[in-house]
Amino acid sequence: MSAAPAPLVVRFGAFGDMVLMIPVLKLLHQRFGTACDVVASGPWTEPLLQRVPSVAQRFYLTSRRAPYWFNRSQQQLVRWLRSRPAGAVYVFEPDEKPLALLRRAGIPRDRICTLRDFPRQPGEHILAHAARLARATPPAFASFAATSSLPLPDSRPSLTDADHHDCAAWLAAHNLDSAPLVLVQAGNKKTMKGGDRRRASNVDYWPENRWARVIEGVLSALPSARVILCGAPSERPLAEEVLAHLSTTAREHARIATDELPIPRLLALQSRAHSLISVNTGPAHAAAAMGCPLVVLFTRHAHRAADLYAPVATTAPIQIVQPAASEPDPTLATITPENVLTAWRALSSSSST
């Protein structure tokens, strides 16, 4: 089969959303025989997509909500779209704005598949929904023999030797290269926005003293381990408060790394870590992609179920810890440190079966 023009993918996702797009990008590459061009946003996206061989050109919007005539990146995108060969277009966004930009670029509707044409089915995993769209073919390409029956590829990005060497050097510089590494991700994007992290809207907040009790339990069960508190630089105050609740001995075995984990190093670190304990956030999806054994504290809401968003299948064991089922719309408050430690201990038994 001769290669078609590169398919174009539009997805304005957060870090975890883009990790879940990797299997879809690989699938489209296999179907069309050509790596995808991607329109996206967010500073985390470029270092991730650089490590996905199924991605070719990349274009990033500075804002997709601003009016077209007030946003230069949208105008540049339209010019870029007009200049590229006309291939199949896949829009993994439910709103009108991406379609409006495609219309400005003169791309006919019969070259486009969009989530608006493929409503999500009851109980359908978010990744299964995206894969269903990727297996469809725009009407203009109906005669192109791109098979739709390919299995869904894995979600693992391809790290370079330089990525692994950088991580190894960082670990050696901090005397962490010979110990089992247990990663802790206590914050999420709402924590990064600042303000009182205990506010009601931050449903993934879990008290700092409970994180400390989990770390104490991990070090009691695995005395040779070193705990690394991960996150973005803005999450350092949260990590410092967690550390302040630790005993002096435990504090000597824990390190805050929120200012030292660019995405390539984080991915490499996850690929060699013993495990990760995390709230539901992008780095948890990345850990699943990298095969890192994983415990996720996951809220259950009336308007969404955890089984729709939980990390996709991976070669590493995953444990999802949820609030008490008796709560009508619970936060993480009903999850205890022992609940989390029990799930973490189960990772070892899961990996040995």
C-alpha positions, -999 to +999 in steps of 0.1 A: +000+000+000+014+034-010+015+060+018-012+086+018-006+122+028+002+125+065-030+124+086-036+155+107-046+151+144-061+179+164-060+174+202-057+202+229-051+179+259-034+181+292-003+159+299-023+127+307-046+133+277-016+134+254-001+103+269-034+085+261-032+098+225+000+079+218-017+046+209-041+065+187-012+083+169+006+049+164-026+034+151-031+062+125+005+058+115+000+021+109-033+027+090-020+054+066+017+044+064+027+080+073+035+096+106+009+121+118+011+159+119-004+172+152-020+204+163-019+207+201-012+231+229+006+232+262+044+233+271+044+196+281+034+184+247+065+191+227+090+170+247+064+142+248+056+142+211+093+145+202+095+109+216+067+095+196+080+083+161+045+082+148+044+120+150+060+142+122+053+180+122+038+196+153+020+230+156+010+245+189-016+271+196-010+297+223-047+300+229-076+282+212-103+302+230-092+337+220-110+353+190-093+344+158-082+379+148-066+385+183-045+354+183-015+352+160-009+314+165-044+307+152-037+328+121-004+310+116-021+277+120-045+285+092-017+295+069+002+263+077-028+241+071-033+257+037+003+249+027+004+212+037-008+183+015-044+175+020-047+143+041-073+129+064-081+150+095-090+136+129-104+161+155-103+147+190-122+177+204-159+180+209-163+217+204-167+239+173-135+259+174-112+233+157-137+229+129-139+266+124-101+269+120-102+240+095-129+258+075-108+289+074-080+268+060-103+256+033-103+219+044-136+203+032-158+186+057-156+152+039-119+150+048-126+153+085-135+128+112-144+144+145-156+133+180-188+152+172-197+125+147-189+097+172-206+102+205-192+084+235-210+052+243-222+043+278-193+028+298-168+034+270-132+040+281-119+074+269-091+056+250-115+032+234-136+062+223-106+078+207-095+046+190-130+042+175-126+076+159-091+067+146-104+035+130-129+055+110-121+069+075-132+104+062-156+100+032-130+117+009-106+089+016-131+060+014-113+044-015-080+044+004-073+009+016-064+018+051-074-011+073-095-004+104-089-038+121-055-032+135-050-038+172-045-008+194-007-002+200+009+005+234+011+040+249+049+040+256+069+069+242+104+061+228+131+075+250+165+082+236+199+070+250+205+106+260+173+106+281+184+075+300+219+088+305+206+122+318+184+104+343+212+081+354+235+111+359+209+129+379+204+099+402+241+094+406+246+131+415+221+126+444+233+092+455+200+076+443+214+053+417+216+021+437+184+022+458+148+011+450+130+043+440+094+049+452+079+080+435+052+101+451+029+125+431+008+143+457-003+172+435-023+178+403-031+206+380-055+222+405-027+222+431-004+239+405-029+268+402-022+280+437-046+291+464-058+270+493-052+234+481-078+222+505-106+241+487-137+221+478-131+222+440-098+204+444-114+170+448-080+152+444-065+169+475-053+144+501-039+158+535-001+162+538+001+142+570-016+112+553+010+113+525+037+114+552+022+083+569+022+065+535+059+074+530+067+062+566+049+029+558+068+025+525+101+030+542+092+006+570+083-021+545+112-014+522+140+001+543+165+003+514+141+025+494+145+062+486+113+082+482+112+109+455+085+136+457+076+145+422+056+173+406+060+206+389+080+235+404+048+251+417+041+220+437+072+224+459+053+240+488+030+209+489+061+186+489+078+206+516+047+203+539+046+165+533+083+163+542+077+184+573+054+157+587+080+129+584+102+117+612+138+127+611+149+092+599+123+091+572+132+126+560+167+114+554+154+089+529+131+113+510+140+139+484+119+167+468+125+168+430+097+191+419+123+216+404+143+188+387+120+167+366+116+179+330+093+154+312+121+134+295+138+128+329+104+120+346+096+094+319+131+078+323+128+079+361+094+061+359+108+035+336+133+024+363+113+032+395+101+005+419+066+021+420+046+053+420+019+064+444-002+092+429-034+111+427-052+110+394-030+132+372-009+132+340+022+117+356+001+087+367-009+080+331+028+085+321+039+059+347+014+034+333+028+040+298+063+035+311+055+002+328+059+016+364+039-002+390+013+022+401-012+031+429-037+058+420-060+076+445-091+082+424-122+101+433-156+089+422-181+115+410-218+114+401-210+127+366-181+103+358-170+068+368-134+059+375-134+029+352-138+053+322-106+073+331-084+048+350-050+041+334-051+018+304-037-017+304+000-019+310+026-046+316+030-033+352+004-038+379-020-010+387-041-005+418-069+020+419-079+032+454-113+049+456-133+066+484-159+047+504-187+036+481-213+048+507-205+084+500-229+100+474-202+122+458-170+116+478-136+132+477-104+114+487-111+122+524-124+087+532-092+070+519-068+062+547-031+057+546-036+020+553-059+017+523-031+031+501-003+010+517-024-021+513-028-013+476+010-006+473+019-039+490-004-056+465+017-044+436+044-068+445+020-098+447+004-087+414+038-085+396+048-120+408+016-138+396 
